[in-house]
Amino acid sequence: MSVPSSEPLSLGDAAYRQLRADIVSCRFAPGQRLTERSLAETTGFGISPIRDALTRLSHEGLVRTLPRKGYQVTPLTLKSVDDLFTLWRILGPETVRLGVQDATAEQRRQIVAAFSTAVRGSDEADEQPMRRVEAAASGFACLAAATDNDYLIRIHERLQNDITRVLALITAEATSMPGSSIDAELVKCVEHRDGDAAAARARDCIGDLHARVLRILTRWPSVVASEITPVHG
């Protein structure tokens, strides 16, 4: 895992972090049009940092360029969500297995703490729903980092970006969360350093989340069209 830098962020890095957070949290909704000028006006960054940030976000698949029209937050479709969770059900358990086996004691402590937060949140009525999503994502990021596999880390980060977008979109519109890819049994497997058992449990949890998400989305009116949009959008 990389060590955080004490050096101040460049304007391009700061703009990238802010725009990425806005997209992943769905403050910028899937399919929303963006322009460099409007983003500069609303964020206070200059055109150059905004352009640098959008270029990076385009490489990550979070935005796409619209010739002569600016940019668009990458849309979500029912097929893309289904494909996303199908791939996550393949890659997620292996990330868990390798990460649990290779994690240092400190990394394992961080993973257990993050996953425990995700599990506890499911039983607390006043818990902010997205806190569970963010805690689970943090735990999976630490597992990916523990593998020390640069390819796996990059693929994992891109998958988690879109998984978080999907869950943020549902959370904003649904009365309850569709569930989590974490449960208490998985946390115990991590604590006991049982990579195979943790992978098996992760596969089941991800499969359950996949099914719940699709059941929610197929009831949305926008799904009759090609792109998923907020119900009240």
DRENPA-3360 file (N, C-alpha, C; in nm, 2 decimals, always signed):
BEGIN
1 = MSVPSSEP = +0.09/-0.12/+0.00/+0.00/+0.00/+0.00/+0.09/+0.12/+0.00 ~ +0.05/+0.22/-0.08/+0.14/+0.34/-0.09/+0.13/+0.43/+0.03 ~ +0.23/+0.49/+0.06/+0.24/+0.58/+0.18/+0.19/+0.72/+0.14 ~ +0.09/+0.78/+0.21/+0.03/+0.91/+0.18/+0.14/+1.01/+0.17 ~ +0.14/+1.10/+0.07/+0.24/+1.20/+0.06/+0.20/+1.32/+0.15 ~ +0.31/+1.38/+0.21/+0.29/+1.50/+0.29/+0.29/+1.63/+0.20 ~ +0.32/+1.61/+0.07/+0.32/+1.73/-0.01/+0.18/+1.77/-0.05 ~ +0.16/+1.91/-0.07/+0.03/+1.96/-0.10/-0.01/+1.90/-0.24;
9 = LSLGDAAY = -0.14/+1.89/-0.26/-0.20/+1.84/-0.39/-0.18/+1.95/-0.49 ~ -0.15/+1.91/-0.61/-0.16/+2.01/-0.72/-0.31/+2.04/-0.75 ~ -0.33/+2.15/-0.82/-0.47/+2.19/-0.85/-0.54/+2.08/-0.94 ~ -0.46/+2.02/-1.03/-0.52/+1.91/-1.11/-0.56/+1.79/-1.02 ~ -0.47/+1.75/-0.93/-0.51/+1.64/-0.84/-0.63/+1.68/-0.75 ~ -0.63/+1.80/-0.70/-0.74/+1.84/-0.62/-0.87/+1.84/-0.69 ~ -0.87/+1.89/-0.82/-0.99/+1.89/-0.90/-1.03/+1.75/-0.93 ~ -0.93/+1.66/-0.96/-0.96/+1.52/-0.99/-1.03/+1.45/-0.87;
17 = RQLRADIV = -0.98/+1.47/-0.75/-1.04/+1.41/-0.63/-1.18/+1.46/-0.61 ~ -1.20/+1.59/-0.63/-1.34/+1.64/-0.61/-1.44/+1.59/-0.71 ~ -1.40/+1.59/-0.84/-1.49/+1.55/-0.94/-1.51/+1.40/-0.93 ~ -1.41/+1.32/-0.90/-1.43/+1.18/-0.88/-1.53/+1.15/-0.77 ~ -1.51/+1.22/-0.66/-1.60/+1.20/-0.54/-1.74/+1.23/-0.58 ~ -1.76/+1.34/-0.66/-1.90/+1.38/-0.70/-1.96/+1.28/-0.80 ~ -1.88/+1.21/-0.88/-1.93/+1.11/-0.97/-1.96/+0.98/-0.90 ~ -1.87/+0.94/-0.82/-1.88/+0.81/-0.75/-2.00/+0.81/-0.65;
25 = SCRFAPGQ = -2.02/+0.93/-0.59/-2.14/+0.94/-0.50/-2.27/+0.97/-0.57 ~ -2.26/+0.99/-0.70/-2.38/+1.02/-0.78/-2.43/+1.16/-0.76 ~ -2.35/+1.25/-0.70/-2.39/+1.39/-0.70/-2.40/+1.44/-0.85 ~ -2.31/+1.38/-0.93/-2.32/+1.40/-1.07/-2.38/+1.26/-1.12 ~ -2.50/+1.26/-1.17/-2.58/+1.14/-1.20/-2.52/+1.07/-1.32 ~ -2.54/+0.94/-1.33/-2.50/+0.87/-1.46/-2.57/+0.94/-1.58 ~ -2.50/+0.96/-1.68/-2.55/+1.02/-1.80/-2.55/+1.17/-1.80 ~ -2.52/+1.24/-1.69/-2.53/+1.38/-1.68/-2.42/+1.45/-1.77;
33 = RLTERSLA = -2.45/+1.55/-1.84/-2.36/+1.63/-1.92/-2.28/+1.72/-1.84 ~ -2.15/+1.73/-1.87/-2.06/+1.82/-1.80/-1.98/+1.90/-1.90 ~ -1.94/+2.02/-1.87/-1.85/+2.10/-1.95/-1.74/+2.16/-1.87 ~ -1.63/+2.18/-1.93/-1.52/+2.24/-1.85/-1.56/+2.37/-1.79 ~ -1.63/+2.46/-1.86/-1.66/+2.59/-1.81/-1.76/+2.58/-1.69 ~ -1.86/+2.50/-1.71/-1.96/+2.49/-1.60/-1.89/+2.43/-1.47 ~ -1.81/+2.34/-1.49/-1.74/+2.28/-1.37/-1.64/+2.38/-1.31 ~ -1.57/+2.46/-1.39/-1.49/+2.56/-1.34/-1.56/+2.66/-1.26;
41 = ETTGFGIS = -1.68/+2.70/-1.30/-1.77/+2.79/-1.23/-1.82/+2.74/-1.10 ~ -1.86/+2.61/-1.10/-1.92/+2.56/-0.98/-1.81/+2.51/-0.87 ~ -1.70/+2.48/-0.92/-1.59/+2.42/-0.83/-1.49/+2.53/-0.79 ~ -1.47/+2.63/-0.87/-1.37/+2.73/-0.84/-1.24/+2.70/-0.89 ~ -1.22/+2.58/-0.95/-1.09/+2.55/-1.02/-1.09/+2.61/-1.16 ~ -0.97/+2.63/-1.21/-0.95/+2.69/-1.34/-0.98/+2.58/-1.45 ~ -0.99/+2.63/-1.57/-1.01/+2.54/-1.68/-0.91/+2.43/-1.70 ~ -0.78/+2.47/-1.68/-0.67/+2.37/-1.70/-0.68/+2.26/-1.60;
49 = PIRDALTR = -0.69/+2.28/-1.47/-0.70/+2.17/-1.37/-0.83/+2.08/-1.40 ~ -0.94/+2.15/-1.44/-1.06/+2.07/-1.47/-1.03/+1.98/-1.59 ~ -0.97/+2.03/-1.69/-0.94/+1.95/-1.81/-0.85/+1.83/-1.77 ~ -0.75/+1.86/-1.69/-0.66/+1.75/-1.65/-0.74/+1.64/-1.57 ~ -0.83/+1.69/-1.49/-0.91/+1.59/-1.41/-1.00/+1.51/-1.49 ~ -1.07/+1.58/-1.59/-1.16/+1.51/-1.68/-1.08/+1.41/-1.77 ~ -0.96/+1.44/-1.81/-0.88/+1.34/-1.88/-0.85/+1.22/-1.80 ~ -0.82/+1.23/-1.68/-0.79/+1.12/-1.59/-0.92/+1.04/-1.57;
57 = LSHEGLVR = -1.03/+1.11/-1.55/-1.16/+1.04/-1.52/-1.20/+0.96/-1.65 ~ -1.17/+1.02/-1.76/-1.20/+0.95/-1.89/-1.12/+0.82/-1.90 ~ -0.99/+0.83/-1.86/-0.91/+0.71/-1.87/-0.96/+0.60/-1.77 ~ -1.02/+0.64/-1.66/-1.08/+0.55/-1.56/-1.22/+0.50/-1.60 ~ -1.27/+0.56/-1.70/-1.41/+0.51/-1.75/-1.52/+0.58/-1.67 ~ -1.50/+0.68/-1.59/-1.60/+0.74/-1.52/-1.67/+0.85/-1.60 ~ -1.60/+0.91/-1.70/-1.67/+1.00/-1.79/-1.63/+0.96/-1.93 ~ -1.70/+1.02/-2.03/-1.67/+0.99/-2.17/-1.68/+1.13/-2.24;
65 = TLPRKGYQ = -1.60/+1.14/-2.34/-1.59/+1.27/-2.42/-1.70/+1.27/-2.53 ~ -1.77/+1.38/-2.54/-1.87/+1.40/-2.64/-1.82/+1.50/-2.73 ~ -1.78/+1.46/-2.85/-1.72/+1.56/-2.95/-1.81/+1.69/-2.96 ~ -1.74/+1.80/-2.94/-1.80/+1.93/-2.95/-1.92/+1.96/-2.85 ~ -1.94/+1.87/-2.76/-2.04/+1.89/-2.66/-1.99/+1.88/-2.52 ~ -1.87/+1.85/-2.50/-1.81/+1.84/-2.36/-1.79/+1.70/-2.32 ~ -1.85/+1.67/-2.20/-1.83/+1.54/-2.14/-1.96/+1.48/-2.09 ~ -1.97/+1.36/-2.06/-2.08/+1.29/-2.00/-2.04/+1.20/-1.89;
73 = VTPLTLKS = -2.10/+1.20/-1.78/-2.08/+1.10/-1.68/-2.12/+0.96/-1.74 ~ -2.03/+0.86/-1.74/-2.06/+0.74/-1.81/-2.19/+0.68/-1.76 ~ -2.29/+0.66/-1.86/-2.42/+0.61/-1.82/-2.41/+0.47/-1.76 ~ -2.52/+0.43/-1.69/-2.54/+0.29/-1.65/-2.66/+0.23/-1.72 ~ -2.65/+0.11/-1.76/-2.76/+0.03/-1.81/-2.78/-0.09/-1.73 ~ -2.89/-0.15/-1.75/-2.92/-0.28/-1.67/-2.81/-0.38/-1.71 ~ -2.78/-0.39/-1.84/-2.67/-0.48/-1.88/-2.54/-0.45/-1.82 ~ -2.50/-0.32/-1.82/-2.37/-0.29/-1.76/-2.36/-0.32/-1.61;
81 = VDDLFTLW = -2.48/-0.30/-1.54/-2.48/-0.33/-1.40/-2.47/-0.48/-1.38 ~ -2.54/-0.56/-1.46/-2.54/-0.70/-1.45/-2.39/-0.75/-1.48 ~ -2.33/-0.70/-1.59/-2.20/-0.74/-1.63/-2.10/-0.70/-1.51 ~ -2.12/-0.58/-1.45/-2.03/-0.54/-1.35/-2.03/-0.63/-1.23 ~ -2.15/-0.67/-1.18/-2.16/-0.76/-1.07/-2.12/-0.90/-1.10 ~ -2.14/-0.94/-1.23/-2.09/-1.08/-1.27/-1.94/-1.08/-1.26 ~ -1.87/-0.98/-1.31/-1.73/-0.97/-1.30/-1.68/-0.96/-1.15 ~ -1.75/-0.88/-1.07/-1.72/-0.87/-0.93/-1.73/-1.00/-0.86;
89 = RILGPETV = -1.83/-1.08/-0.90/-1.84/-1.21/-0.83/-1.73/-1.31/-0.87 ~ -1.66/-1.28/-0.98/-1.55/-1.36/-1.02/-1.42/-1.31/-0.95 ~ -1.40/-1.18/-0.96/-1.28/-1.12/-0.91/-1.27/-1.09/-0.76 ~ -1.39/-1.05/-0.70/-1.40/-1.02/-0.56/-1.35/-1.13/-0.47 ~ -1.40/-1.26/-0.49/-1.35/-1.36/-0.40/-1.21/-1.39/-0.41 ~ -1.15/-1.38/-0.53/-1.01/-1.41/-0.54/-0.93/-1.30/-0.47 ~ -0.97/-1.17/-0.48/-0.91/-1.06/-0.41/-0.91/-1.09/-0.26 ~ -1.03/-1.14/-0.21/-1.04/-1.17/-0.07/-0.94/-1.28/-0.03;
97 = RLGVQDAT = -0.94/-1.38/-0.11/-0.85/-1.50/-0.08/-0.71/-1.46/-0.07 ~ -0.66/-1.39/-0.17/-0.52/-1.35/-0.18/-0.49/-1.25/-0.07 ~ -0.58/-1.15/-0.06/-0.56/-1.04/+0.04/-0.55/-1.10/+0.18 ~ -0.64/-1.19/+0.22/-0.64/-1.24/+0.35/-0.51/-1.32/+0.38 ~ -0.47/-1.39/+0.28/-0.34/-1.47/+0.30/-0.22/-1.39/+0.31 ~ -0.22/-1.27/+0.24/-0.09/-1.19/+0.23/-0.09/-1.07/+0.32 ~ -0.20/-1.04/+0.38/-0.21/-0.92/+0.46/-0.12/-0.92/+0.58 ~ -0.06/-0.81/+0.61/+0.02/-0.79/+0.73/-0.08/-0.78/+0.85;
105 = AEQRRQIV = -0.03/-0.79/+0.97/-0.12/-0.78/+1.09/-0.19/-0.64/+1.09 ~ -0.12/-0.54/+1.05/-0.18/-0.40/+1.05/-0.29/-0.40/+0.94 ~ -0.26/-0.45/+0.82/-0.36/-0.45/+0.71/-0.48/-0.53/+0.75 ~ -0.46/-0.64/+0.82/-0.57/-0.73/+0.86/-0.66/-0.65/+0.96 ~ -0.59/-0.58/+1.05/-0.67/-0.50/+1.15/-0.75/-0.39/+1.08 ~ -0.70/-0.33/+0.98/-0.77/-0.23/+0.90/-0.89/-0.29/+0.83 ~ -0.87/-0.41/+0.77/-0.98/-0.48/+0.70/-1.09/-0.51/+0.79 ~ -1.06/-0.57/+0.90/-1.16/-0.61/+1.00/-1.23/-0.49/+1.05;
113 = AAFSTAVR = -1.16/-0.38/+1.08/-1.23/-0.26/+1.13/-1.33/-0.21/+1.02 ~ -1.29/-0.20/+0.90/-1.37/-0.15/+0.79/-1.49/-0.24/+0.77 ~ -1.47/-0.37/+0.76/-1.58/-0.47/+0.74/-1.68/-0.47/+0.86 ~ -1.62/-0.46/+0.98/-1.71/-0.45/+1.10/-1.80/-0.33/+1.10 ~ -1.75/-0.22/+1.05/-1.83/-0.10/+1.04/-1.94/-0.12/+0.94 ~ -1.91/-0.19/+0.83/-2.01/-0.22/+0.73/-2.12/-0.31/+0.78 ~ -2.08/-0.41/+0.86/-2.18/-0.50/+0.92/-2.26/-0.43/+1.03 ~ -2.20/-0.36/+1.12/-2.27/-0.29/+1.22/-2.38/-0.19/+1.17;
121 = GSDEADEQ = -2.34/-0.12/+1.06/-2.43/-0.03/+1.00/-2.57/-0.08/+0.96 ~ -2.57/-0.21/+0.93/-2.69/-0.28/+0.88/-2.80/-0.29/+0.99 ~ -2.76/-0.28/+1.11/-2.85/-0.29/+1.22/-2.88/-0.16/+1.29 ~ -2.83/-0.05/+1.24/-2.85/+0.08/+1.31/-2.94/+0.17/+1.22 ~ -3.06/+0.20/+1.27/-3.15/+0.27/+1.19/-3.11/+0.41/+1.15 ~ -3.02/+0.47/+1.24/-2.98/+0.61/+1.22/-2.85/+0.62/+1.14 ~ -2.80/+0.50/+1.10/-2.67/+0.50/+1.03/-2.69/+0.55/+0.89 ~ -2.60/+0.64/+0.84/-2.60/+0.68/+0.70/-2.58/+0.56/+0.61;
129 = PMRRVEAA = -2.67/+0.53/+0.52/-2.65/+0.41/+0.44/-2.52/+0.40/+0.36 ~ -2.48/+0.52/+0.31/-2.35/+0.52/+0.23/-2.23/+0.49/+0.31 ~ -2.24/+0.51/+0.44/-2.12/+0.48/+0.53/-2.09/+0.33/+0.52 ~ -2.19/+0.24/+0.51/-2.17/+0.10/+0.50/-2.10/+0.07/+0.36 ~ -2.15/+0.13/+0.26/-2.08/+0.11/+0.13/-1.94/+0.16/+0.13 ~ -1.91/+0.27/+0.18/-1.78/+0.33/+0.19/-1.69/+0.24/+0.28 ~ -1.74/+0.19/+0.39/-1.66/+0.10/+0.47/-1.62/-0.03/+0.40 ~ -1.72/-0.09/+0.33/-1.69/-0.21/+0.26/-1.59/-0.19/+0.15;
137 = ASGFACLA = -1.61/-0.08/+0.08/-1.51/-0.04/-0.03/-1.37/-0.02/+0.03 ~ -1.36/+0.04/+0.15/-1.23/+0.06/+0.21/-1.17/-0.07/+0.25 ~ -1.25/-0.17/+0.30/-1.19/-0.30/+0.33/-1.14/-0.37/+0.21 ~ -1.22/-0.37/+0.10/-1.18/-0.44/-0.02/-1.06/-0.37/-0.08 ~ -1.05/-0.24/-0.07/-0.93/-0.17/-0.12/-0.80/-0.22/-0.04 ~ -0.82/-0.23/+0.08/-0.70/-0.28/+0.17/-0.67/-0.43/+0.13 ~ -0.77/-0.51/+0.11/-0.74/-0.65/+0.06/-0.67/-0.65/-0.07 ~ -0.71/-0.56/-0.16/-0.64/-0.56/-0.29/-0.50/-0.51/-0.28;
145 = AATDNDYL = -0.48/-0.41/-0.19/-0.34/-0.36/-0.17/-0.25/-0.47/-0.10 ~ -0.31/-0.55/-0.02/-0.24/-0.65/+0.05/-0.18/-0.76/-0.05 ~ -0.25/-0.77/-0.16/-0.20/-0.87/-0.26/-0.07/-0.82/-0.33 ~ -0.04/-0.69/-0.33/+0.07/-0.63/-0.39/+0.08/-0.66/-0.54 ~ -0.04/-0.68/-0.60/-0.05/-0.70/-0.74/-0.10/-0.58/-0.81 ~ -0.02/-0.51/-0.88/-0.06/-0.38/-0.94/-0.17/-0.39/-1.03 ~ -0.18/-0.50/-1.11/-0.29/-0.52/-1.21/-0.42/-0.53/-1.13 ~ -0.42/-0.62/-1.03/-0.54/-0.65/-0.95/-0.58/-0.52/-0.88;
153 = IRIHERLQ = -0.49/-0.44/-0.83/-0.53/-0.32/-0.76/-0.60/-0.22/-0.85 ~ -0.54/-0.20/-0.98/-0.60/-0.11/-1.07/-0.74/-0.16/-1.12 ~ -0.76/-0.29/-1.15/-0.89/-0.34/-1.19/-0.99/-0.33/-1.08 ~ -0.94/-0.36/-0.95/-1.03/-0.35/-0.84/-1.08/-0.21/-0.82 ~ -0.99/-0.11/-0.83/-1.03/+0.03/-0.81/-1.14/+0.07/-0.91 ~ -1.12/+0.03/-1.04/-1.22/+0.07/-1.14/-1.36/+0.00/-1.11 ~ -1.35/-0.13/-1.07/-1.48/-0.20/-1.04/-1.55/-0.13/-0.92 ~ -1.47/-0.10/-0.81/-1.53/-0.04/-0.69/-1.59/+0.10/-0.72;
161 = NDITRVLA = -1.53/+0.18/-0.82/-1.58/+0.30/-0.86/-1.73/+0.29/-0.90 ~ -1.75/+0.19/-0.99/-1.88/+0.17/-1.05/-1.98/+0.10/-0.95 ~ -1.93/+0.01/-0.87/-2.01/-0.06/-0.77/-2.06/+0.05/-0.68 ~ -1.98/+0.14/-0.63/-2.02/+0.25/-0.54/-2.12/+0.34/-0.61 ~ -2.10/+0.37/-0.74/-2.20/+0.45/-0.81/-2.33/+0.38/-0.81 ~ -2.34/+0.26/-0.84/-2.47/+0.19/-0.85/-2.54/+0.19/-0.71 ~ -2.46/+0.16/-0.60/-2.52/+0.15/-0.47/-2.56/+0.29/-0.42 ~ -2.48/+0.40/-0.46/-2.52/+0.53/-0.42/-2.65/+0.57/-0.49;
169 = LITAEATS = -2.66/+0.54/-0.62/-2.78/+0.57/-0.69/-2.90/+0.50/-0.63 ~ -2.89/+0.38/-0.59/-3.00/+0.31/-0.53/-3.03/+0.36/-0.40 ~ -2.93/+0.39/-0.32/-2.95/+0.45/-0.18/-3.03/+0.58/-0.19 ~ -3.00/+0.66/-0.29/-3.07/+0.79/-0.30/-3.21/+0.78/-0.33 ~ -3.25/+0.66/-0.39/-3.39/+0.65/-0.44/-3.47/+0.55/-0.36 ~ -3.41/+0.45/-0.30/-3.48/+0.34/-0.23/-3.50/+0.37/-0.08 ~ -3.59/+0.30/-0.02/-3.62/+0.32/+0.12/-3.52/+0.25/+0.21 ~ -3.46/+0.15/+0.15/-3.36/+0.07/+0.23/-3.25/+0.02/+0.14;
177 = MPGSSIDA = -3.13/+0.00/+0.19/-3.02/-0.05/+0.12/-3.05/-0.19/+0.07 ~ -2.99/-0.23/-0.05/-3.02/-0.36/-0.10/-2.93/-0.47/-0.03 ~ -2.85/-0.43/+0.07/-2.77/-0.53/+0.13/-2.62/-0.49/+0.11 ~ -2.53/-0.58/+0.16/-2.39/-0.55/+0.15/-2.32/-0.67/+0.11 ~ -2.20/-0.65/+0.05/-2.11/-0.77/+0.01/-2.03/-0.82/+0.13 ~ -2.07/-0.77/+0.25/-2.00/-0.81/+0.38/-2.10/-0.86/+0.48 ~ -2.07/-0.97/+0.55/-2.15/-1.01/+0.67/-2.05/-1.05/+0.78 ~ -2.11/-1.08/+0.90/-2.03/-1.12/+1.01/-1.95/-1.24/+0.99;
185 = ELVKCVEH = -2.00/-1.34/+0.92/-1.92/-1.46/+0.89/-1.80/-1.43/+0.81 ~ -1.81/-1.34/+0.71/-1.69/-1.30/+0.64/-1.58/-1.23/+0.73 ~ -1.63/-1.15/+0.82/-1.54/-1.08/+0.91/-1.46/-1.18/+0.99 ~ -1.53/-1.29/+1.04/-1.47/-1.39/+1.12/-1.36/-1.46/+1.04 ~ -1.39/-1.49/+0.91/-1.29/-1.56/+0.83/-1.17/-1.48/+0.81 ~ -1.18/-1.35/+0.80/-1.07/-1.26/+0.78/-0.99/-1.26/+0.91 ~ -1.06/-1.25/+1.03/-0.99/-1.25/+1.16/-0.91/-1.38/+1.18 ~ -0.96/-1.49/+1.13/-0.89/-1.62/+1.14/-0.79/-1.65/+1.03;
193 = RDGDAAAA = -0.78/-1.56/+0.94/-0.68/-1.57/+0.82/-0.71/-1.69/+0.74 ~ -0.84/-1.72/+0.73/-0.89/-1.84/+0.64/-0.93/-1.78/+0.51 ~ -0.83/-1.78/+0.42/-0.85/-1.72/+0.29/-0.95/-1.79/+0.20 ~ -0.95/-1.92/+0.20/-1.04/-2.00/+0.12/-1.19/-1.98/+0.17 ~ -1.21/-1.99/+0.30/-1.34/-1.97/+0.36/-1.39/-1.83/+0.34 ~ -1.30/-1.73/+0.35/-1.34/-1.59/+0.32/-1.38/-1.57/+0.18 ~ -1.31/-1.64/+0.08/-1.34/-1.62/-0.06/-1.48/-1.69/-0.09 ~ -1.51/-1.80/-0.03/-1.64/-1.87/-0.05/-1.75/-1.78/+0.01;
201 = RARDCIGD = -1.73/-1.72/+0.12/-1.83/-1.64/+0.18/-1.85/-1.51/+0.10 ~ -1.74/-1.45/+0.05/-1.75/-1.33/-0.03/-1.83/-1.36/-0.16 ~ -1.81/-1.48/-0.22/-1.88/-1.51/-0.34/-2.03/-1.52/-0.31 ~ -2.07/-1.57/-0.20/-2.21/-1.58/-0.17/-2.27/-1.44/-0.14 ~ -2.20/-1.36/-0.07/-2.24/-1.22/-0.03/-2.26/-1.14/-0.16 ~ -2.16/-1.15/-0.25/-2.16/-1.07/-0.37/-2.28/-1.12/-0.46 ~ -2.30/-1.25/-0.47/-2.41/-1.30/-0.55/-2.54/-1.25/-0.49 ~ -2.56/-1.25/-0.36/-2.68/-1.20/-0.30/-2.70/-1.05/-0.33;
209 = LHARVLRI = -2.60/-0.97/-0.32/-2.61/-0.83/-0.35/-2.64/-0.81/-0.50 ~ -2.58/-0.89/-0.59/-2.61/-0.88/-0.73/-2.76/-0.90/-0.76 ~ -2.82/-1.00/-0.70/-2.96/-1.03/-0.72/-3.05/-0.92/-0.67 ~ -3.01/-0.87/-0.55/-3.09/-0.76/-0.49/-3.09/-0.63/-0.57 ~ -2.97/-0.60/-0.62/-2.96/-0.48/-0.70/-3.04/-0.49/-0.83 ~ -3.03/-0.60/-0.89/-3.11/-0.62/-1.02/-3.26/-0.62/-0.99 ~ -3.30/-0.67/-0.88/-3.45/-0.67/-0.85/-3.50/-0.53/-0.83 ~ -3.42/-0.44/-0.77/-3.45/-0.30/-0.75/-3.46/-0.23/-0.88;
217 = LTRWPSVV = -3.35/-0.24/-0.96/-3.34/-0.17/-1.08/-3.45/-0.20/-1.18 ~ -3.48/-0.33/-1.19/-3.58/-0.37/-1.29/-3.72/-0.31/-1.26 ~ -3.74/-0.26/-1.14/-3.87/-0.19/-1.11/-3.87/-0.05/-1.14 ~ -3.75/+0.01/-1.18/-3.74/+0.15/-1.21/-3.80/+0.18/-1.34 ~ -3.88/+0.29/-1.35/-3.94/+0.33/-1.49/-3.83/+0.35/-1.59 ~ -3.71/+0.41/-1.55/-3.61/+0.44/-1.65/-3.55/+0.32/-1.72 ~ -3.57/+0.20/-1.66/-3.50/+0.08/-1.71/-3.56/+0.04/-1.84 ~ -3.68/+0.09/-1.87/-3.74/+0.06/-2.00/-3.67/+0.12/-2.11;
225 = ASEITPVH = -3.59/+0.23/-2.08/-3.50/+0.30/-2.17/-3.37/+0.23/-2.16 ~ -3.27/+0.28/-2.24/-3.14/+0.21/-2.25/-3.06/+0.25/-2.13 ~ -3.08/+0.36/-2.06/-3.00/+0.41/-1.95/-3.07/+0.41/-1.82 ~ -3.01/+0.38/-1.71/-3.07/+0.39/-1.58/-3.04/+0.54/-1.53 ~ -3.15/+0.60/-1.49/-3.14/+0.74/-1.44/-3.21/+0.74/-1.31 ~ -3.18/+0.84/-1.22/-3.25/+0.86/-1.10/-3.40/+0.86/-1.12 ~ -3.48/+0.80/-1.03/-3.62/+0.80/-1.04/-3.68/+0.94/-1.05 ~ -3.62/+1.03/-0.97/-3.68/+1.17/-0.97/-3.59/+1.26/-1.05;
233 = G = -3.51/+1.20/-1.14/-3.42/+1.28/-1.22/-3.49/+1.34/-1.34;
% end
